[in-house]
Amino acid sequence: MANPGQGESKQAVPKQELQPHPVMEQLAGVQYCVNSPPPWKDAVLLGFQHYILTLGTTVLIPTMTVSQMGGDNAEKARVIQTLLFLSGFNTLMQTMFGTRLPSVVGGSHTFLLPVLSIIHAKRYNKFQEPHERFAQTMRGIQGSLIIASILQMTLGFLGLWRNIVKYLSPLSVVPLVTYTGLGLYYLAFPMLGKCLEIGLAELVLIVLISQYLPTYVTFKRPICDRFAVLLSVSITWTCAGILTLSGAYRKSTDALNSCRTDSSGLVHGAPWIYVPYPFQWGPPTFDAGEMLVMMVASFASSIESTGSFLATSRYGSATPVPPSILSRGIGWMGIGTLLGGMCGSVTGFSASIENSGALALTRVGSRRVIQISAAFMIFFSVFGKFGAIFASIPLPIMAALYCIFCGLFSSAGLSNLQFCNLNSFRTKFILGLSFSLGFSVPLFFREHWIASNHGPLHTHSRWFDNMISVLLTSHASVAVMIAMVLDCTLGRVNNENGKDWWEKFAVYGKDIRTDEFYQLPWNLNKFFPSF
């Protein structure tokens, strides 16, 4: 007999068939989830890193508004300190009693259009003295914010928001979260371009430190990717300071002033110790039209905060947020806006996008880290001179961070596509239309507003025109409204939108893991069963 295999053709061993990546309800690569704090040394450094990120929005919004109101550097510093103090306080309240997610609560850009419309109102033209004009304008903004906060608290604490977001599905969450992050595109590279040598250096440096350097430089624990913001900002900020002192930016132009580290005037304008207090610029004033416009802004801000909560839960390795918890979070966001209206923060509050994106870069989604960050916000807002030093970081450096973190945030929305049927033409139609109109409609309204300080609508009621413009300049609002309407009205078969999988998170307690992430401390859930 011939030996086995001799004279016979060898059969080729079939290669193992490649399989698609499995669906994952929670991210497995997160090193510290919501309830698992890192060591204290890492937690403090990470908390300070989140504080640095918060400074971008905290400084930018007063910089854009206070000078138009007639305020000087001293008043701008007080507004920044007020906004930073309330950001820290509201972050603590949100992490303890709101959604309980590691979400930083900061100033919202959604309120900028109604704030600018108040600033340019004709009734303030009669105040010629700058300080008086600033105080009167601030009082008008305060009154509108106070009324707008009532809408958020009503929607949240009465459970009305829960009845809205229960119609969300993984398919409609995709444009909601994606456009919540991409909606700040005008604050990313366009603001970076005001000082390319500093902004591009920061962008390249953070990519090198966080993505490439860990491959070649190994430590016992992750350092480069976890603390990339602190390392890159320190280097770039130092270089910007050296160039400023050497006279490289001596010529006074808008572009070169963006590169300087001493152009903000905050160090000289900020008091040594300052504690914000209610009605520090006088009693608020109320105007019916402005209040309605601000209420629409608070509604749009609630939509964007909902998208931020959903992305944060993903990067914190938590389960999708139940509608009742989202409603509770929006209610506490309303309390934050109420405090902002009382103290004069210039804008309302929403869940921060860039800080949620930082959770993905660091892979640390711990609640304790965010609470430490809130403590830094409160400390540096009270001791103004020290906080003003960090607030003088050039805005192009912060814009480079926006390029990274807004993109990471948006990718959390795209990850929900794994629960949808991407081979369905119904899915493709809903995604395509919501993405297309979610970008082009707000761009159309924003261009009209920039050109003429007015939206494209011209009815007999200016406040009605502004209400429509504020809502339709929000990318997330337009995208999710289109996606939700189509998803709820177009017939579906075989769980195309992932709704059947999503149902187990629709009722608090239906999944045993929800208590682990969202239960209130000290057994307070029994006192708030509807939330």
VENKAPE-V796497 format. One record per residue. N is the residue number from 1. RES is the residue in one small letter. PSI is psi in whole degrees, -180 to 180 (* if undefined). OMEGA is omega in degrees with one decimal (NA if undefined). Layout:
# VENKAPE-V796497
N	RES	PSI	OMEGA
N	RES	PSI	OMEGA
This chain:
# VENKAPE-V796497
1	m	145	177.5
2	a	148	176.5
3	n	146	178.9
4	p	134	177.8
5	g	-17	179.5
6	q	136	-179.0
7	g	6	179.5
8	e	148	177.6
9	s	132	179.0
10	k	131	178.6
11	q	132	179.6
12	a	134	178.4
13	v	122	-177.8
14	p	138	177.7
15	k	149	179.3
16	q	129	-177.0
17	e	133	179.3
18	l	137	-179.6
19	q	148	175.5
20	p	159	-179.9
21	h	140	-177.8
22	p	155	176.0
23	v	136	-178.5
24	m	119	178.4
25	e	-35	178.9
26	q	146	179.3
27	l	132	-177.0
28	a	-19	-175.1
29	g	0	179.6
30	v	127	-175.3
31	q	-33	176.6
32	y	116	-177.5
33	c	-168	-172.5
34	v	-45	-172.7
35	n	4	-177.7
36	s	97	-177.4
37	p	146	174.2
38	p	174	175.1
39	p	154	-171.8
40	w	-40	-179.5
41	k	-46	178.0
42	d	-39	-177.5
43	a	-41	180.0
44	v	-45	179.2
45	l	-41	178.1
46	l	-38	176.5
47	g	-41	176.9
48	f	-35	178.0
49	q	-41	176.1
50	h	-34	175.5
51	y	-43	178.0
52	i	-42	179.2
53	l	-38	-179.3
54	t	-28	-177.5
55	l	-27	-178.1
56	g	-56	179.3
57	t	-38	-176.7
58	t	-36	179.9
59	v	-36	-172.4
60	l	-46	-175.5
61	i	-51	175.0
62	p	-34	178.0
63	t	-37	-179.2
64	m	-22	-170.1
65	t	-41	-169.7
66	v	-43	-179.4
67	s	-35	176.9
68	q	-23	177.9
69	m	-11	-178.6
70	g	6	-178.3
71	g	156	177.6
72	d	-169	-177.0
73	n	-35	179.4
74	a	-43	179.4
75	e	-35	175.9
76	k	-40	179.1
77	a	-40	179.1
78	r	-38	178.2
79	v	-42	178.5
80	i	-43	178.6
81	q	-40	177.9
82	t	-46	-179.5
83	l	-40	-179.8
84	l	-41	178.9
85	f	-46	-179.5
86	l	-30	174.8
87	s	-44	177.6
88	g	-45	-179.4
89	f	-46	-178.8
90	n	-32	176.0
91	t	-43	176.6
92	l	-45	-178.8
93	m	-38	-178.9
94	q	-40	-179.0
95	t	-21	-179.2
96	m	-42	-172.1
97	f	-11	-179.7
98	g	-121	179.0
99	t	-18	-176.4
100	r	13	177.8
101	l	160	177.6
102	p	61	-177.7
103	s	129	172.4
104	v	133	177.8
105	v	120	-177.9
106	g	-178	179.0
107	g	143	-176.0
108	s	133	175.7
109	h	-14	-179.2
110	t	-28	-178.3
111	f	-3	-173.2
112	l	-42	-178.1
113	l	-50	176.2
114	p	-33	177.4
115	v	-44	178.7
116	l	-34	177.4
117	s	-34	175.7
118	i	-42	-179.4
119	i	-37	-176.9
120	h	12	177.7
121	a	142	-174.2
122	k	-27	-175.0
123	r	-16	178.8
124	y	-3	180.0
125	n	-20	-178.2
126	k	-13	178.5
127	f	107	-176.0
128	q	-32	-179.9
129	e	126	-172.4
130	p	-44	-177.6
131	h	-40	179.4
132	e	-41	178.2
133	r	-41	178.3
134	f	-47	-177.3
135	a	-43	-179.0
136	q	-41	178.3
137	t	-42	178.5
138	m	-39	179.5
139	r	-36	176.2
140	g	-40	177.6
141	i	-40	-179.9
142	q	-46	-179.4
143	g	-41	179.9
144	s	-39	179.4
145	l	-37	179.9
146	i	-45	178.8
147	i	-39	179.4
148	a	-34	-180.0
149	s	-29	179.2
150	i	-38	177.7
151	l	-46	-179.9
152	q	-44	-179.7
153	m	-37	177.9
154	t	-47	179.0
155	l	-40	-175.0
156	g	-56	-171.4
157	f	-20	174.6
158	l	1	177.1
159	g	10	-179.3
160	l	-36	179.3
161	w	-34	176.4
162	r	-39	-179.8
163	n	-17	176.9
164	i	-51	-173.0
165	v	-10	177.7
166	k	-16	177.5
167	y	-2	175.8
168	l	150	173.3
169	s	167	176.0
170	p	-31	-179.9
171	l	-44	-179.6
172	s	-20	175.9
173	v	-29	-179.0
174	v	-57	178.6
175	p	-29	179.2
176	l	-56	-176.7
177	v	-40	-178.0
178	t	-46	-177.5
179	y	-17	170.9
180	t	-38	177.2
181	g	-45	-177.8
182	l	-13	179.8
183	g	-18	179.2
184	l	25	-178.1
185	y	-32	-177.3
186	y	-11	176.6
187	l	-1	-177.0
188	a	-104	-174.1
189	f	-36	176.6
190	p	-39	177.3
191	m	-33	174.6
192	l	-37	-177.0
193	g	-11	177.3
194	k	-19	174.0
195	c	83	-172.0
196	l	-40	-174.7
197	e	-33	178.7
198	i	-45	-177.4
199	g	-46	179.6
200	l	-36	178.1
201	a	-43	178.5
202	e	-42	-179.0
203	l	-47	180.0
204	v	-39	-175.8
205	l	-43	-178.2
206	i	-32	175.5
207	v	-44	179.5
208	l	-46	-175.8
209	i	-42	-173.3
210	s	-29	-172.1
211	q	-38	-174.5
212	y	-41	-174.7
213	l	-38	179.2
214	p	-23	179.1
215	t	-32	-174.2
216	y	-23	179.8
217	v	113	-176.3
218	t	138	175.1
219	f	173	178.0
220	k	-26	177.9
221	r	157	-177.8
222	p	126	179.3
223	i	-50	-174.2
224	c	-49	-178.0
225	d	-33	-176.9
226	r	-34	-177.5
227	f	33	-177.9
228	a	-35	-178.9
229	v	-48	-179.6
230	l	-43	-178.1
231	l	-48	-175.9
232	s	-42	-180.0
233	v	-39	178.9
234	s	-45	-178.7
235	i	-48	-176.6
236	t	-41	-179.9
237	w	-40	177.0
238	t	-44	178.2
239	c	-40	178.2
240	a	-38	177.5
241	g	-40	177.9
242	i	-43	178.8
243	l	-35	178.1
244	t	-47	-179.3
245	l	-31	-178.9
246	s	-8	177.7
247	g	14	-179.3
248	a	-26	-179.1
249	y	36	-176.5
250	r	-33	-179.7
251	k	130	-173.9
252	s	99	171.0
253	t	162	-179.2
254	d	-39	-178.5
255	a	-47	-177.9
256	l	-32	177.0
257	n	-29	177.5
258	s	-22	179.8
259	c	-20	-173.8
260	r	152	176.7
261	t	-3	-178.6
262	d	17	-175.9
263	s	-14	-176.3
264	s	-28	-178.9
265	g	13	-175.1
266	l	-35	-177.6
267	v	-41	179.2
268	h	-32	-175.6
269	g	-23	-175.1
270	a	139	174.0
271	p	161	179.4
272	w	-48	180.0
273	i	131	-177.8
274	y	128	176.8
275	v	117	179.6
276	p	150	179.2
277	y	158	-175.6
278	p	141	173.9
279	f	42	-178.8
280	q	-16	175.6
281	w	16	178.0
282	g	172	-179.0
283	p	145	-178.9
284	p	154	174.6
285	t	158	-172.4
286	f	137	174.2
287	d	128	-171.2
288	a	-47	-178.6
289	g	-43	-179.4
290	e	-35	178.6
291	m	-41	179.6
292	l	-41	178.3
293	v	-42	179.8
294	m	-32	176.9
295	m	-39	175.9
296	v	-39	177.8
297	a	-38	178.7
298	s	-34	176.6
299	f	-46	177.6
300	a	-37	177.6
301	s	-35	177.3
302	s	-38	176.4
303	i	-46	-178.5
304	e	-36	176.7
305	s	-35	176.5
306	t	-44	176.0
307	g	-38	179.4
308	s	-40	177.8
309	f	-41	-179.4
310	l	-40	177.7
311	a	-39	-180.0
312	t	-40	178.2
313	s	-35	178.8
314	r	-47	-177.5
315	y	-14	173.5
316	g	7	-179.2
317	s	38	175.0
318	a	170	174.5
319	t	160	176.0
320	p	143	-172.1
321	v	125	175.8
322	p	150	-179.3
323	p	-36	-179.5
324	s	-35	178.5
325	i	-39	174.7
326	l	-40	178.6
327	s	-42	177.8
328	r	-40	179.0
329	g	-40	178.6
330	i	-36	176.3
331	g	-44	177.7
332	w	-28	173.6
333	m	-35	176.1
334	g	-38	175.9
335	i	-40	177.1
336	g	-42	178.3
337	t	-35	176.2
338	l	-46	177.9
339	l	-38	176.6
340	g	-39	177.5
341	g	-35	-179.6
342	m	-39	-174.5
343	c	-16	178.7
344	g	60	-179.8
345	s	1	179.4
346	v	-33	-176.9
347	t	165	173.7
348	g	-171	-174.2
349	f	152	175.6
350	s	168	177.7
351	a	132	-173.9
352	s	137	178.8
353	i	-46	-174.8
354	e	-36	178.5
355	n	-34	175.3
356	s	-38	175.9
357	g	-31	179.1
358	a	-26	176.6
359	l	-35	-179.6
360	a	-38	-178.8
361	l	-43	-177.6
362	t	-20	-175.2
363	r	30	176.5
364	v	108	-179.1
365	g	36	-174.5
366	s	137	176.6
367	r	-36	-177.4
368	r	-37	179.1
369	v	-43	-179.6
370	i	-35	177.5
371	q	-36	174.2
372	i	-39	176.0
373	s	-41	177.9
374	a	-38	177.4
375	a	-40	175.0
376	f	-42	179.6
377	m	-46	-178.0
378	i	-43	-178.0
379	f	-50	-175.6
380	f	-15	173.9
381	s	-33	178.7
382	v	-45	177.6
383	f	85	-166.5
384	g	-39	-177.1
385	k	-41	-179.9
386	f	-42	178.7
387	g	-33	-179.0
388	a	-27	178.2
389	i	-47	179.1
390	f	-30	178.8
391	a	-11	179.3
392	s	6	174.7
393	i	128	-178.1
394	p	139	-176.7
395	l	-32	175.1
396	p	-29	175.7
397	i	-43	178.2
398	m	-34	178.6
399	a	-35	176.8
400	a	-38	176.4
401	l	-36	176.8
402	y	-40	-179.8
403	c	-38	-179.1
404	i	-53	-167.6
405	f	-31	174.8
406	c	-36	176.6
407	g	-42	177.1
408	l	-39	178.1
409	f	-47	-177.6
410	s	-33	-179.6
411	s	-21	174.9
412	a	-32	175.8
413	g	-41	-179.7
414	l	-26	-179.3
415	s	-20	178.0
416	n	-10	177.1
417	l	-22	-179.2
418	q	-20	-179.8
419	f	-3	-176.2
420	c	162	175.8
421	n	100	-177.4
422	l	-4	175.2
423	n	5	179.7
424	s	132	177.9
425	f	-28	175.7
426	r	-45	178.2
427	t	-44	-179.1
428	k	-39	-179.8
429	f	-45	-178.8
430	i	-45	179.0
431	l	-45	-177.1
432	g	-46	-177.5
433	l	-41	-180.0
434	s	-38	178.5
435	f	-41	-177.7
436	s	-53	-178.6
437	l	-29	178.4
438	g	-22	176.2
439	f	-44	-170.7
440	s	-37	-178.6
441	v	-52	177.2
442	p	-34	178.5
443	l	-40	177.9
444	f	-47	-179.6
445	f	-38	-179.1
446	r	-40	179.0
447	e	-40	177.0
448	h	-40	-177.7
449	w	-41	179.9
450	i	-37	-176.4
451	a	-38	-172.1
452	s	8	-176.3
453	n	32	-178.2
454	h	147	178.6
455	g	176	-178.9
456	p	-16	178.4
457	l	140	-179.7
458	h	74	175.1
459	t	-176	179.6
460	h	-9	-178.7
461	s	110	-178.3
462	r	-37	-178.3
463	w	-32	176.4
464	f	-41	176.5
465	d	-42	-179.5
466	n	-35	178.3
467	m	-47	179.7
468	i	-40	-178.2
469	s	-42	-179.5
470	v	-44	-178.8
471	l	-41	-174.1
472	l	0	170.4
473	t	-4	176.9
474	s	112	-178.2
475	h	-44	-178.3
476	a	-39	-178.2
477	s	-48	-179.4
478	v	-47	-175.6
479	a	-46	-175.2
480	v	-32	177.8
481	m	-43	178.2
482	i	-45	-177.7
483	a	-42	-178.2
484	m	-43	-179.8
485	v	-47	179.6
486	l	-41	-177.4
487	d	-34	-178.1
488	c	-20	-175.1
489	t	-29	178.0
490	l	133	-179.8
491	g	146	180.0
492	r	157	177.3
493	v	150	171.4
494	n	41	171.4
495	n	45	-177.7
496	e	-35	-175.6
497	n	5	178.9
498	g	11	-175.9
499	k	-38	-178.7
500	d	-40	175.8
501	w	-36	-176.9
502	w	-24	-172.2
503	e	-32	-176.7
504	k	-13	175.8
505	f	2	-175.1
506	a	-25	-179.1
507	v	127	-179.0
508	y	130	179.3
509	g	-12	179.0
510	k	-34	171.3
511	d	129	-172.5
512	i	-16	-177.8
513	r	-15	-176.2
514	t	-35	177.0
515	d	-35	-178.2
516	e	-37	-173.2
517	f	-33	-166.4
518	y	0	-178.5
519	q	138	179.6
520	l	152	179.2
521	p	163	175.5
522	w	29	175.7
523	n	37	-179.5
524	l	-11	-179.3
525	n	-32	-177.9
526	k	-20	177.9
527	f	-15	-178.7
528	f	63	-175.8
529	p	-28	-177.1
530	s	-11	-176.6
531	f	*	NA
